[in-house]
Amino acid sequence: MTIATVAAELEARLAGRVERDAPAGALTTYRCGGPLGVLVRIDSERDLYDVAPILVANPDVAVLPIGRGSNLLIADAGFAGVAIVLGGELEQIDVDPARARVEAGGAAALPVLARQAAKAGIGGLEFYVGIPGSVGGALRMNAGGHGAQTADVVTRARVLDLRDGLTRELSVDGLGLGYRRSALGPRHLVLAAGFAGHEDAPSACEQRIDEIVRWRRKHQPGGQNAGSVFTNPPGDAAGRLIDSCGLKGLRIGGVVVSEKHANFFAASTGARADDVLALVRLVQSRVEAETGVRLEPEVQLVGFADASEEVGG
Ligand SMILES: Cc1cc2nc3c(=O)[nH]c(=O)nc-3n(C[C@H](O)[C@H](O)[C@H](O)COP(=O)(O)OP(=O)(O)OC[C@H]3O[C@@H](n4cnc5c(N)ncnc54)[C@H](O)[C@@H]3O)c2cc1C
């Protein structure tokens, strides 16, 4: 079946929530990227069970879950598959202060989760305030910072597998979390997850939140970026290596290596995704030539013909 036929079937099931050739830039924090072949907006698990059989029946059509787009670089050529954005009921967050637990939908925003947990006196999830992603993106990437990571706090996840249409409850082990990676692939949709914190005074949690926000403002640039471009190589920091090669301020088109944090690339309005990738390649080759260390992208690359790190599928 062609992508056009799949789009027509999806439209028939979810009228008004399927778009063709929607610009990726509106859905990513880099604010660039070309058209998404088909964009499906899902508001509830019920919606998903309507559309899942279509995607299961078409294994050759590439699928791309998009959360807050804060770790995605989609090529200017676009993505020739079905992009899925979760919202509505799947943004729900429920806190249980008595057990220091949080249940959240796959589309829930991490900073909101952090603040709600802190307000309820649940400590341990404060680090999420500085990560502008969703629960689904955090599980796929094992997002972390400030000495904590998703693997430390997640207890389970409900995941729809678009290869067989089955929804499974996965344990932490089943998620296969490692440094900025997981066993989840592009046909796995995180619908919900459970998190465990510890009891603490709301004022103490909120103070830690304020400290993290202050630290981020001081050390990281705002604007159009996707956080760390490269993962840290063992025993070192990508930002330190890039800085040591004198690459802060290096520019291609509308994209520049941030002066504030060398592992952040800042894009300006109208910047091209292909320029971001060209800067990724240039920094990779300069750092490798000078230090012998090959930096690997943390940012998820989608739709680039030459990128071996491609994540849509
Ligand atoms: C200013 C800034 C600071 C950042 N700081 C940090 C940091 O400190 N630590 C850190 O780890 N990251 C950081 N990031 C990167 C990013 O926020 C995290 O990787 C985040 O977890 C990505 O979530 P997302 O919802 O934006 O995912 P997206 O960028 O939309 O997608 C990322 C990956 O997750 C998949 N995905 C998204 N939603 C789902 C879902 N529901 N089910 C299955 N797969 C899904 C996508 O297909 C893709 O492979 C930062 C980004 C920015 C812009």
The ligand as a Gaussian input file, in Angstrom:
#p B3LYP/6-31G(d) Opt

LIG

0 1
 C       17.129000      23.068000      26.163000
 C       17.193000      21.557000      26.180000
 C       17.783000      20.920000      27.248000
 C       17.870000      19.524000      27.262000
 N       18.444000      18.920000      28.333000
 C       18.493000      17.577000      28.387000
 C       19.081000      16.920000      29.510000
 O       19.539000      17.534000      30.456000
 N       19.098000      15.560000      29.504000
 C       18.585000      14.830000      28.482000
 O       18.632000      13.588000      28.550000
 N       18.027000      15.422000      27.407000
 C       17.973000      16.760000      27.337000
 N       17.410000      17.379000      26.250000
 C       16.930000      16.557000      25.110000
 C       15.443000      16.139000      25.190000
 O       14.691000      17.092000      25.925000
 C       15.269000      14.746000      25.797000
 O       15.933000      13.763000      25.025000
 C       13.779000      14.365000      25.882000
 O       13.648000      13.172000      26.598000
 C       13.136000      14.186000      24.516000
 O       11.739000      14.117000      24.703000
 P       10.739000      14.577000      23.554000
 O        9.368000      14.317000      23.997000
 O       11.037000      15.974000      23.143000
 O       11.142000      13.560000      22.418000
 P       11.308000      13.853000      20.855000
 O       12.445000      14.786000      20.630000
 O       10.009000      14.228000      20.272000
 O       11.731000      12.404000      20.365000
 C       12.933000      11.814000      20.831000
 C       12.844000      10.316000      20.592000
 O       11.818000       9.775000      21.398000
 C       10.839000       9.127000      20.570000
 N        9.527000       9.352000      21.208000
 C        8.924000      10.537000      21.508000
 N        7.733000      10.312000      22.090000
 C        7.556000       8.981000      22.168000
 C        6.530000       8.115000      22.654000
 N        5.397000       8.568000      23.201000
 N        6.706000       6.784000      22.548000
 C        7.848000       6.267000      21.993000
 N        8.848000       7.031000      21.518000
 C        8.719000       8.370000      21.612000
 C       11.001000       9.765000      19.203000
 O       10.537000       8.927000      18.170000
 C       12.489000       9.983000      19.150000
 O       13.170000       8.789000      18.791000
 C       17.326000      18.779000      26.200000
 C       16.709000      19.439000      25.119000
 C       16.649000      20.812000      25.109000
 C       15.971000      21.509000      23.959000

